[in-house]
Amino acid sequence: MNQNTNVPNHAIDLRSDTVTLPTADMYEAIATARLGDDGLDADPTARELEAATAELLGKEDGVYFPSCTMANLATIMVQAARHDIVLAQEDSHIYGAERGGAVLTGAFYQPIRGECGAMDLDLLSDALDSRRSKLRTALVCLENTHNSAGGTVLPVEYMRDVAALARAAGAAVHLDGARMFNAAAYLGVPASALAEHADTVAVCLSKGLGAPMGAVLACPAALAGRIRTMRRALGGGQRQVGIAAAAGLVAIRSMVARLGEDHETAARLSAQLREQAPALRVSVPQTNIVMVDTSQTGRPAQQWAADLAQSGVLVRPWSRNVLRCVTHRHIVSTDVDQACQVFAALAQGR
Ligand SMILES: *Cc1c(COP(=O)(O)O)cnc(C)c1O
């Protein structure tokens, strides 16, 4: 692993599940994919991926995107008019990392406070109350699992409640499901049970599922045409895109079932860190993300990340005193054990 990055071969790379490399099956599928011109009259492998993902999520159609960011953006442009309000949890990716898209969407992004990645339902109700705003709220966004909250899972009932509030107020629901298969695995439900409570659902193929790139936006048939037009306007129309979609098909068909392994390695990482480095405050993960609070060690996250990297453990400083560690298919239990030893040694000032 890591042949194609500037990190040492032996590095234990916990920066993100996006560092995963294509599997042998993906390379094989890429080499043999049927291809067409997706900008002209459709690439057959991209169409197959779109249909397979839509079916898995219980939606009528799917649109393949170069990234989940673009899938979210195109959805907001189709579902919200200029000057409409888009609601999202305050730490969500759409609000925290993507609201710069307002230069294109013209929408008014409004954050809703809430714990563990879940918007507070009373605050959401207030925000949806049309008497309180002169602008129309067009879209409510959910994120499951929730990245910044540490891979936390929104239960099905919570999603149903949000959808009911949104629909009663005439707003559509979008699920930023970049890691929704992790959520479904944690809950032990089919992904469609989560997707049911959103009109549109974006899933990332290039995170824990291991494809090199791409995301699919699953949606009602009535929206697919406008979503495709918006994708083209954003420069997201590609030609022999089946090259990438072929790997995405392998991801959807054969990588979903193994995500539980990443949850086990994350649980192991968390348990061992809590035992071996008690000065760190370590989250108990539901899925594949562990957040490590370094504030009691007197060293900020940046310093920790630099020191860990010196010993071959790569993590992401997430905020001043928090590190994010993500498990994925290249991280096995012995990597976790080794990483914990490095953490423990640094915590003891060695
Ligand atoms: C990674 C991520 C995205 C963006 O995905 P890209 O494919 O990198 O654009 C969006 N939302 C969430 C929750 C994510 O974790």
The ligand as a MOL file (V3000), in Angstrom:
LIG
                    3D

  0  0  0     0  0            999 V3000
M  V30 BEGIN CTAB
M  V30 COUNTS 15 15 0 0 0
M  V30 BEGIN ATOM
M  V30 1 C -16.0290 13.1600 2.4310 0
M  V30 2 C -17.3580 13.7540 2.6290 0
M  V30 3 C -17.9590 14.5390 1.6410 0
M  V30 4 C -17.2390 14.9370 0.3670 0
M  V30 5 O -16.9000 13.8560 -0.4280 0
M  V30 6 P -15.8930 14.0500 -1.6580 0
M  V30 7 O -16.1770 12.8530 -2.5040 0
M  V30 8 O -14.5310 14.0520 -1.0680 0
M  V30 9 O -16.2280 15.3190 -2.3210 0
M  V30 10 C -19.2320 15.0090 1.8770 0
M  V30 11 N -19.8830 14.7250 3.0000 0
M  V30 12 C -19.3370 13.9740 3.9760 0
M  V30 13 C -20.1290 13.6700 5.1950 0
M  V30 14 C -18.0590 13.4690 3.8220 0
M  V30 15 O -17.5120 12.7390 4.8010 0
M  V30 END ATOM
M  V30 BEGIN BOND
M  V30 1 1 1 2
M  V30 2 1 2 3
M  V30 3 2 2 14
M  V30 4 1 3 4
M  V30 5 2 3 10
M  V30 6 1 4 5
M  V30 7 1 5 6
M  V30 8 2 6 7
M  V30 9 1 6 8
M  V30 10 1 6 9
M  V30 11 1 10 11
M  V30 12 2 11 12
M  V30 13 1 12 13
M  V30 14 1 12 14
M  V30 15 1 14 15
M  V30 END BOND
M  V30 END CTAB
M  END
